[in-house]
Amino acid sequence: MSYCLNPTCPNPQNADRTQYCLSCGSKLLLRERYRAIKPLGRGGFGRTFLAIDEDKPSKPRCAIKQFFPQTQGTSSAEKAAELFNREAERLDELGKHPQIPELLAHFQQERYQYLVQEFIEGENLQQELVRQGPFSESQILRLLNDLLPVLQFVHDRNVIHRDIKPPNIIRRRSSPPANSYFFSTFTGELVLVDFGAAKVVEGSFQTGTVIGSPEFVAPEQIRGQAVYASDLYSLGVTCIYLLTQISPFDLFDINQDAWVWRDFLKVPIDPKLGRILDKSIESNLGRRYKSVSEMLRDLQPQQSVSIPAVGPIPAFGAIPAAGANKATPPQRTQNAMPPTVAGTIQPVPAAQRVVPARAPTWKCAATLVGHSQAVTSVAFSPDGATLASGSEDKTIEMWKLDAQKRWYTLTGHSDWVTCVAFSPDGATLASGGRDKMIHIWDLKKGKWWFGLTGHTDRVHTVAFSPDGQVLASGSRDKTVQLWNLNKGKRMSALTDHAGGVEAVAFSPGGEFLASGSRDKTVQLWDWQAGKPICTLAEHGDWVRAIEFSASPPSQGGAGGGSILASGSRDGTAKLWRADGEGRGTLLRSMRDNSGDVLCLAFSPDGRILATGSRDGTIYLWDAGTGDLLELLAGHEGEVLSVAFSADGASLASGAGDRTVKIWRV
């Protein structure tokens, strides 16, 4: 196939070896040697084609970039031409590195400018992310080991790339170019492409046109003042995007003015790597890495790092090249925790770690497999015969527990399902999601009933009132919404929280509503009057989970009022007594060994509090004394949800390992 490069050609496809286009008569060979085969892409500055070099016996593939600006006006066209010529200049200087495409030719033919460069066989990291899902910690370490030395090479030549992002990083399928023999340290497989936005440094700050992809661009680059550290920022954002598969715009909470990318990790990463990524994406230049060598020193702090002109440098967690002596990889601490907005979560020191009072009496009786992504929420039906599980795969699975099999699947959410809850009579299921929607499902018919809209951000939690007539929902939009289920309409909104609402729960008698928030507080509400009555502010970080004990107070370990449990990112679960007027009193606090309580549930008799943690274990606490009774291990990912059956004989857990486990005594 020969492809005509005339932009106005009505039928550009021609047979092989044709010299002139049969449709418009244009010459098909560029410089009598480069033949376009098919288009690869089109942008504001022009078009890119896959081509072959017919001047060489092997007819190797190459890429042709045709300058064909789509912008309007003389100034825009001149700017586009400047950028096109700049890319040619940069590639001519930088393209000798085996991880940067080599410039083969730059010329003008028939009113159009052309740039011919080495064609990189492979897929870019955006394509790889779509195909395989979020990257692992080891893949990110390999990426950093591969690309940081390339950036050092670029920066040493006074060039800032200014457009580092997954589509501009290609994983090469073939060997490095034959002419790169003098790069004896070459082991990298990633290639950095598209230097059209690159700029030569002539001073400390480079004032100029705002350029680059908005999701990955550093704050100073948005102001037209890119520095070397701007590339490190873009590389850091690329890494957290590859780890989460979430748009960087959604990984930054503008209300907190902080990155919250750890909230989207399916598997926690080594705290050391987390801190390195945090420093690379600092908005303040004074706190960000200023050079590649500085970042590499943190990747491998135990050794003196010398930066060669090119070639990757081993770093902590580095994956050795083929044939290299393999060093022992670093061992991840079982309870290693990622930093948070409030600071670094650290495992509890050995001397302060809680030890269970007994060996586990609860055993895993079944593992339910069916979800393709993390299981975010589990709930037993009131009769204990059915379990509902919501997942990041956008589905709700309904399980028949006597057969330990999936019964049917509920679909309707367009994004992660974050929470599920049964109505008290078991006839209805409510679910909330990252799509800002609440869905109500008719379980008698096994299908969708109606939807509730009103939240302006993702819904984190839903809870039915004891009589089943009202649904409460909490959202990252900082509100608690109350819904009349008989009418399918919103009743009111509770708006006193200063951060996203992570959890809601009605008291057993329905007189109070409690909500836990990222503002580190638990709020008690007179929900019928629509006003707050008490704020519980003993936690030091986000309150992720809350639940009232359904048992009489005498069995809950305290007398008078309702017993409320709260779990927090500060690593503690706290028990409170809410008296008849809604006043809250802290009864006791339990700290787990991992530093982050993700979920909790009371046993029906109120004697046991189960908490789930990022370290993959379930903690069973004596609610009366605060002592740790047992540790249940078995999940290979963070425990995101726990729930007891109504008879107290079963405990369900959902986790980041995509499984649901059923535990029984």
C-alpha positions in Angstrom: 0.0 0.0 0.0 1.2 3.5 -0.8 -0.5 6.5 0.8 -0.7 9.9 -0.9 0.5 12.8 1.3 -1.5 15.4 -0.5 -3.9 16.7 2.2 -6.6 17.4 -0.3 -6.4 14.1 -2.2 -9.9 12.5 -2.4 -8.6 8.9 -2.6 -5.1 8.7 -1.1 -4.7 4.9 -1.1 -2.6 3.5 -3.9 -1.1 0.1 -4.8 2.4 -0.8 -3.8 5.3 0.5 -5.8 3.1 3.2 -7.5 5.2 6.3 -8.2 2.4 8.8 -8.6 -1.0 9.0 -7.0 -3.7 7.7 -9.3 -6.2 10.1 -7.9 -4.4 13.5 -7.7 -1.1 12.9 -9.5 1.1 13.8 -6.5 4.5 12.2 -6.2 4.3 9.3 -3.6 8.0 9.0 -2.7 9.6 11.7 -0.5 13.1 12.5 -1.5 12.9 9.5 -3.8 13.1 7.1 -0.9 10.4 7.4 1.8 7.1 5.8 1.0 4.1 6.4 3.3 2.0 3.3 4.0 -0.7 4.4 6.3 -1.7 7.3 8.6 -0.9 6.9 12.3 -2.3 10.1 13.7 -3.3 13.7 13.2 -3.0 16.8 15.4 -3.1 20.5 15.3 0.4 20.8 13.7 0.1 18.1 11.1 -0.1 14.4 10.4 2.0 11.3 11.1 2.4 8.3 8.8 4.0 4.9 9.0 6.5 4.6 6.2 9.3 2.5 4.7 12.7 3.6 3.6 13.1 2.1 0.1 16.6 3.4 -0.3 17.9 0.6 2.1 17.9 -3.1 1.1 16.0 -4.1 4.3 13.4 -1.4 3.7 13.1 -0.5 7.4 10.1 1.2 8.8 10.2 4.8 9.8 7.8 7.6 10.8 7.0 10.6 8.6 5.7 13.8 10.2 4.1 16.2 7.8 3.8 19.8 8.9 0.2 20.6 8.0 -1.2 23.1 10.7 -4.9 23.1 11.4 -4.7 26.4 13.3 -6.1 29.6 11.8 -4.3 32.9 11.3 -0.7 33.9 10.5 0.6 34.0 14.0 -0.8 30.6 14.9 0.8 29.0 11.7 4.1 30.7 12.4 4.1 29.3 16.0 3.2 25.8 14.7 6.1 26.0 12.2 8.5 27.1 14.9 7.5 24.1 17.1 7.9 21.8 14.1 11.4 23.0 13.3 12.3 23.0 17.0 11.4 19.3 17.2 13.7 18.6 14.3 16.5 20.5 16.0 16.0 18.7 19.3 15.8 15.2 17.7 19.0 15.9 15.7 20.8 16.6 18.9 19.1 14.1 21.2 18.3 11.2 18.8 21.6 9.5 19.2 20.4 8.2 22.6 18.9 4.7 22.1 15.8 5.7 24.1 15.0 8.7 22.0 13.9 8.4 18.3 16.7 9.1 15.9 16.1 11.9 13.4 16.6 10.6 9.8 15.7 13.6 7.7 14.2 17.1 7.8 13.2 18.7 4.5 10.5 20.5 2.5 8.8 19.1 -0.6 5.8 20.5 -2.5 5.1 23.3 0.0 5.1 21.0 3.0 7.7 20.4 5.6 8.6 16.8 6.6 10.4 15.2 9.4 11.5 11.5 9.1 12.5 9.7 12.2 13.1 6.2 13.6 9.8 4.2 14.0 9.6 2.7 17.5 7.9 -0.7 17.4 5.7 -1.2 20.5 2.8 0.3 22.4 2.8 3.4 24.5 2.1 3.3 28.2 -1.4 4.7 27.8 -2.3 1.7 25.5 -0.6 -0.6 28.0 -2.6 0.8 30.8 -5.9 0.2 29.0 -4.8 -3.3 28.1 -3.5 -4.5 31.5 -4.9 -2.2 34.1 -3.1 -0.3 36.9 0.7 -0.7 37.1 2.3 -2.5 40.0 4.9 -1.0 42.3 7.7 -3.0 40.5 6.6 -1.7 37.2 6.8 1.9 38.4 10.3 1.2 39.8 11.3 -0.1 36.4 9.8 2.9 34.7 11.8 5.3 36.9 15.0 3.3 36.4 14.5 3.4 32.7 13.5 7.0 32.2 15.3 9.1 34.8 18.7 8.5 33.1 17.1 9.5 29.8 15.9 12.7 31.4 19.4 13.3 32.8 20.7 13.0 29.2 18.1 15.5 28.0 18.6 18.0 30.8 22.4 17.8 30.4 21.9 19.2 27.0 19.9 22.1 28.4 16.6 20.8 27.1 13.3 20.5 29.0 10.9 18.0 27.4 7.7 19.7 28.7 5.3 17.0 27.6 6.0 13.8 29.6 2.9 11.7 29.8 2.0 8.0 29.1 1.3 8.4 25.4 4.8 9.8 24.9 6.5 6.8 26.5 6.7 3.7 24.3 7.8 0.3 25.3 10.0 -0.9 22.6 9.4 -4.4 21.2 12.7 -4.6 19.2 16.3 -4.1 20.0 17.9 -0.7 20.3 19.3 0.9 17.2 22.5 -0.7 15.8 24.3 2.6 15.9 23.9 2.8 19.7 26.8 0.3 20.4 28.7 3.0 22.2 26.0 3.2 24.9 27.5 0.2 26.8 25.1 0.7 29.7 21.9 0.6 27.7 19.4 -1.8 29.2 16.2 0.3 29.0 13.1 -0.7 27.0 11.2 2.5 27.3 11.6 5.2 24.7 10.7 8.9 25.3 9.1 10.4 22.2 7.5 13.7 20.9 10.0 16.5 21.5 7.7 19.0 19.7 7.2 20.9 23.0 10.8 20.7 24.1 12.6 24.0 24.9 16.3 24.9 25.2 17.2 26.4 28.6 18.8 29.8 28.4 18.2 31.0 32.0 16.8 29.9 35.3 13.1 30.1 34.1 11.9 29.6 30.7 9.1 32.2 30.0 7.1 31.3 27.0 3.9 29.8 25.6 1.9 27.5 27.9 2.4 24.1 26.4 1.9 20.4 27.4 -1.0 18.2 28.4 -3.0 20.0 31.2 -3.4 16.8 33.4 0.4 16.3 33.6 1.8 19.8 33.5 3.5 21.4 36.5 2.0 24.7 38.0 5.0 26.8 36.9 4.8 25.4 33.4 1.1 26.5 33.2 2.4 30.0 33.8 4.9 29.6 31.0 7.9 29.2 33.3 9.1 25.6 32.9 12.3 24.4 34.7 14.0 21.0 34.8 11.9 20.1 37.8 8.8 20.5 35.6 9.7 17.3 33.8 10.1 15.5 37.1 6.6 16.7 38.1 5.2 15.3 34.9 7.0 12.1 35.4 5.6 11.8 39.0 2.1 12.5 37.9 2.5 9.9 35.1 3.5 7.4 37.8 0.5 8.0 40.0 -1.8 7.9 37.0 -0.4 4.5 36.0 -0.7 3.2 39.5 -4.4 4.2 39.8 -5.7 4.5 36.2 -7.5 7.6 37.4 -7.3 11.0 35.7 -4.8 13.2 37.6 -7.6 15.8 37.8 -9.5 13.4 40.1 -6.4 12.6 42.1 -6.1 16.1 43.4 -8.6 17.4 46.0 -9.1 21.1 45.4 -11.0 21.4 48.7 -8.0 20.1 50.6 -5.4 21.5 48.2 -3.7 18.2 48.3 -3.1 15.0 46.3 -5.3 12.1 47.4 -4.0 9.5 45.0 -3.5 6.9 47.7 -7.3 6.7 48.1 -7.4 5.1 44.6 -4.7 2.5 45.1 -5.9 -1.1 44.8 -2.7 -2.3 46.6 -0.7 -0.1 49.0 2.9 0.7 47.9 6.1 0.9 49.8 6.1 4.1 51.9 9.5 5.0 50.6 8.3 5.0 47.0 5.2 6.9 48.0 7.3 9.7 49.6 9.5 9.9 46.4 6.4 10.3 44.3 4.9 12.9 46.7 8.1 15.0 46.5 8.1 14.8 42.7 4.6 16.2 42.4 5.0 19.0 45.0 3.4 22.2 43.6 5.9 24.3 45.6 9.2 24.3 43.7 11.2 24.7 46.9 9.9 21.3 48.1 10.1 19.4 44.8 13.1 17.5 43.4 15.2 20.0 41.5 17.3 17.5 39.5 17.3 13.9 38.3 20.4 13.1 40.5 18.5 14.3 43.6 15.6 12.0 42.8 17.9 9.0 42.1 19.7 9.5 45.4 16.4 9.1 47.2 15.7 6.0 45.1 18.9 4.5 46.3 20.0 6.3 49.5 22.5 3.6 50.6 24.9 4.1 47.8 26.8 7.0 46.3 25.0 7.7 43.0 27.1 8.9 40.0 25.0 9.9 37.0 26.5 8.8 33.7 25.6 10.6 30.5 23.2 7.9 29.6 22.0 4.5 30.7 19.8 3.5 33.7 21.2 3.5 37.2 20.1 0.8 39.6 17.8 2.1 42.3 16.0 0.7 45.3 13.7 -2.0 44.0 15.4 -1.9 40.6 14.8 -4.9 38.3 18.3 -6.0 37.1 19.0 -6.3 33.4 19.2 -9.8 31.8 22.6 -11.4 32.7 23.2 -9.0 35.5 23.9 -10.2 39.0 20.5 -10.1 40.7 20.5 -8.3 44.0 18.1 -9.3 46.7 15.0 -7.2 46.3 13.9 -5.0 49.2 11.5 -6.7 51.6 8.2 -4.9 52.1 7.1 -4.7 55.6 3.8 -6.5 56.0 2.2 -3.5 57.5 3.9 -0.8 55.5 1.5 2.1 55.0 1.4 4.9 52.5 1.6 8.5 53.7 -1.6 10.5 53.9 -2.6 14.1 53.6 -2.2 14.6 57.3 1.2 13.0 57.4 2.9 9.6 57.0 1.1 6.6 58.3 3.5 4.4 60.0 3.1 0.8 61.3 2.9 0.8 65.1 6.4 0.2 66.6 7.0 -3.4 67.7 6.9 -2.4 71.4 3.5 -0.9 71.0 1.9 -3.5 68.8 -1.3 -5.1 70.0 -1.2 -8.9 70.4 -4.3 -11.0 70.1 -5.5 -12.7 73.2 -6.1 -16.0 71.5 -5.5 -18.0 68.3 -8.2 -17.5 65.7 -11.5 -19.3 66.4 -13.0 -17.8 63.3 -11.9 -19.6 60.1 -12.4 -18.8 56.4 -15.3 -21.0 55.4 -15.6 -19.8 51.8 -13.9 -17.5 49.3 -16.3 -16.1 46.7 -14.7 -15.2 43.4 -16.4 -13.4 40.6 -15.5 -9.7 40.7 -12.8 -8.4 38.3 -11.8 -5.5 40.5 -11.6 -4.7 44.2 -14.6 -5.5 46.4 -15.6 -2.2 48.1 -18.7 -3.2 50.0 -20.5 -6.3 51.4 -23.8 -6.6 53.1 -25.9 -9.6 54.4 -29.6 -9.7 53.8 -31.6 -9.7 57.0 -32.4 -13.4 56.8 -28.7 -14.2 56.2 -29.4 -16.2 53.1 -28.0 -13.7 50.6 -24.9 -11.5 50.4 -24.5 -8.5 48.2 -21.1 -7.2 47.1 -20.2 -4.0 45.3 -17.1 -3.6 43.3 -14.8 -1.2 41.4 -15.8 -3.3 38.3 -19.2 -1.4 38.4 -21.3 -4.4 39.3 -23.1 -5.8 42.3 -23.0 -9.5 42.8 -25.7 -11.3 44.7 -24.5 -14.5 46.3 -26.6 -17.5 47.6 -24.7 -18.4 50.7 -26.0 -21.9 51.2 -24.6 -22.9 47.8 -21.7 -20.5 48.0 -22.4 -19.4 44.5 -23.2 -16.3 42.6 -26.9 -15.9 42.1 -27.2 -13.0 39.7 -25.5 -9.7 38.9 -26.9 -6.2 39.1 -25.5 -3.7 36.5 -26.4 0.0 36.1 -23.6 2.0 37.7 -21.3 3.7 35.2 -18.3 3.8 37.6 -17.2 2.1 40.8 -19.8 0.8 43.2 -18.7 2.1 46.5 -21.4 1.0 48.9 -24.4 -1.4 49.2 -27.1 -1.7 51.9 -30.2 -3.9 52.4 -33.5 -2.5 53.6 -34.7 -3.9 57.0 -37.2 -6.1 55.3 -34.7 -7.4 52.8 -36.9 -6.5 49.8 -34.7 -3.6 48.6 -31.1 -2.9 48.0 -29.5 0.6 47.8 -26.1 1.2 46.2 -24.0 4.3 45.7 -21.2 4.9 43.3 -18.4 7.1 42.0 -20.8 8.1 39.3 -22.6 10.3 41.9 -25.7 8.0 41.6 -27.8 6.1 44.1 -29.6 3.1 42.7 -32.5 1.4 44.3 -33.0 -2.3 43.4 -36.1 -4.4 43.7 -34.8 -7.7 45.0 -38.1 -9.5 44.6 -37.7 -9.1 40.9 -34.0 -8.9 40.9 -33.8 -5.7 38.8 -33.3 -2.0 39.0 -36.2 0.0 40.4 -35.3 3.7 40.4 -32.4 6.1 40.8 -31.7 9.0 43.1 -29.7 12.0 41.8 -28.7 15.1 43.8 -25.1 14.6 44.9 -22.5 16.6 43.0 -19.6 14.2 43.7 -19.1 10.5 44.3 -21.3 8.8 46.8 -19.3 7.0 49.5 -22.0 5.5 51.8 -25.8 4.7 52.1 -27.8 3.6 55.1 -31.5 2.8 55.7 -33.5 4.1 58.6 -34.8 1.4 61.0 -38.3 1.6 59.5 -36.9 1.4 55.9 -38.7 4.6 54.8 -35.7 6.9 54.7 -32.3 6.5 53.1 -29.3 8.5 54.1 -26.3 9.0 51.8 -22.9 10.6 52.2 -20.7 12.0 49.5 -17.4 13.6 48.8 -19.4 16.8 48.1 -19.4 17.2 52.0 -23.2 16.6 52.3 -25.5 14.0 53.8 -28.6 13.7 51.8 -31.9 12.3 53.2 -34.3 10.6 50.8 -38.0 9.7 51.1 -38.1 6.2 49.5 -41.9 6.1 49.2 -41.8 9.2 47.0 -38.3 8.6 45.5 -37.4 12.2 46.3 -34.8 14.1 48.4 -36.1 15.3 51.7 -33.2 17.5 53.0 -29.5 17.9 53.0 -27.2 18.1 56.1 -24.2 20.4 55.3 -22.1 21.1 58.4 -19.1 18.9 57.4 -16.0 20.6 56.1 -14.8 17.5 54.2 -16.2 14.6 52.2 -18.6 12.3 54.1 -17.2 8.8 54.2 -19.9 7.0 56.4 -23.4 7.4 57.7 -25.5 5.3 60.2 -28.8 5.5 61.9 -29.1 4.8 65.6 -31.0 1.6 66.4 -34.2 3.5 67.4 -33.8 5.9 64.5 -33.7 9.0 66.7 -30.1 10.0 65.6 -28.1 9.9 62.5 -24.3 9.8 62.7 -21.9 10.8 59.9 -18.1 10.4 59.6 -16.0 12.7 57.5 -12.7 13.6 56.0 -12.8 16.6 58.3 -11.8 14.2 61.1 -15.1 14.4 62.9 -18.1 12.3 63.7 -21.3 14.4 63.6 -24.5 13.4 65.4 -27.7 14.8 63.8 -31.3 15.3 64.7 -32.0 14.3 61.1 -35.7 15.0 61.3 -35.1 18.6 62.3 -32.2 18.8 59.9 -29.7 20.2 62.5 -26.5 19.0 64.2 -26.6 18.2 67.8 -23.1 17.0 68.7 -19.6 16.9 67.2 -17.1 14.1 68.2 -13.7 15.4 67.3 -11.2 13.0 68.9 -9.8 11.4 65.7 -6.6 12.7 64.1 -7.4 11.9 60.5 -10.3 11.0 58.2 -13.2 9.1 59.7 -13.8 6.3 57.3 -16.4 4.1 58.9 -19.1 4.3 61.6 -21.7 1.9 62.9 -24.2 1.8 65.9 -24.4 -1.3 67.9 -27.8 -3.0 67.6 -27.6 -4.5 71.1 -29.0 -3.1 74.3 -26.4 -0.8 76.0 -25.8 -3.2 78.9 -24.5 -5.8 76.4 -22.5 -3.2 74.6 -20.2 -2.6 77.5 -21.7 0.7 78.8 -24.9 1.8 80.2 -27.4 4.4 78.9 -27.8 5.6 75.3 -26.6 4.1 72.0 -23.1 2.7 71.4 -21.4 4.1 68.3 -18.1 2.8 66.8 -15.9 4.9 64.4 -12.8 3.9 62.4 -10.2 6.3 61.1 -7.2 6.8 59.0 -5.4 7.7 62.2 -5.2 3.9 62.9 -7.8 3.8 65.7 -11.3 2.6 66.2 -13.2 4.4 68.9 -16.3 3.6 70.9 -18.7 6.3 71.9 -21.9 6.5 74.0 -24.6 8.8 72.6 -27.1 9.6 75.3 -30.8 10.4 75.0 -30.1 14.0 74.0 -27.4 13.1 71.5 -24.4 14.0 73.6 -21.4 11.9 72.8 -18.9 10.5 75.3 -15.7 8.6 74.3 -15.6 5.2 76.0 -12.4 3.7 74.7 -10.0 3.7 71.8 -8.3 0.7 70.0 -5.3 1.1 67.8 -4.5 -1.6 65.2 -1.0 -2.4 64.0 -1.2 -1.1 60.5 -2.1 2.6 61.1 -5.3 2.7 59.1 -8.8 1.4 59.8 -10.8 1.2 56.6 -14.1 -0.4 57.8 -15.8 -1.8 60.8 -18.9 -3.8 62.0 -20.5 -4.8 65.3 -21.6 -8.3 66.0 -25.4 -8.5 66.6 -24.9 -8.9 70.3 -22.6 -5.9 70.4 -19.8 -7.9 72.1 -17.4 -7.9 69.1 -16.2 -5.1 66.9 -14.6 -6.2 63.6 -12.3 -3.8 61.8 -10.6 -4.1 58.4 -7.2 -2.7 57.6 -4.9 -1.9 54.8 -2.6 -4.7 55.9 -5.1 -7.3 54.7 -6.1 -8.5 58.2 -9.4 -8.3 60.1 -9.1 -7.4 63.8 -11.7 -8.7 66.3 -12.0 -6.6 69.4 -13.8 -7.1 72.7 -16.2 -4.1 72.6 -16.5 -4.1 76.4 -12.8 -4.0 77.2 -11.1 -2.8 74.1 -8.9 -5.9 74.0 -7.8 -7.5 70.8 -9.3 -11.0 70.6 -8.2 -12.4 67.3 -6.5 -11.5 64.0 -7.9 -13.0 60.8 -5.5 -13.3 57.9 -6.2 -14.5 54.4 -6.8 -11.5 52.1 -4.0 -10.4 49.8 -5.2 -6.9 49.6 -6.6 -4.2 51.9 -9.9 -5.1 53.7 -12.4 -2.6 52.4 -15.6 -3.8 54.0 -16.8 -6.2 56.8 -20.3 -7.2 57.9 -21.8 -9.7 60.3 -24.9 -11.8 59.5 -28.0 -11.1 61.6 -27.5 -14.3 63.6 -23.8 -13.5 64.3 -22.6 -16.8 63.0 -21.0 -15.4 59.9 -18.7 -12.5 59.0 -18.2 -11.4 55.4 -15.2 -9.3 54.2 -14.5 -7.7 50.8 -11.0 -6.7 49.8 -8.7 -5.2 47.2 -7.8 -8.8 46.1 -11.2 -8.9 44.3 -12.5 -11.6 46.6 -15.3 -11.9 49.2 -14.5 -14.2 52.2 -17.0 -15.8 54.6 -15.7 -16.4 58.1 -17.4 -18.7 60.7 -16.5 -19.8 64.2 
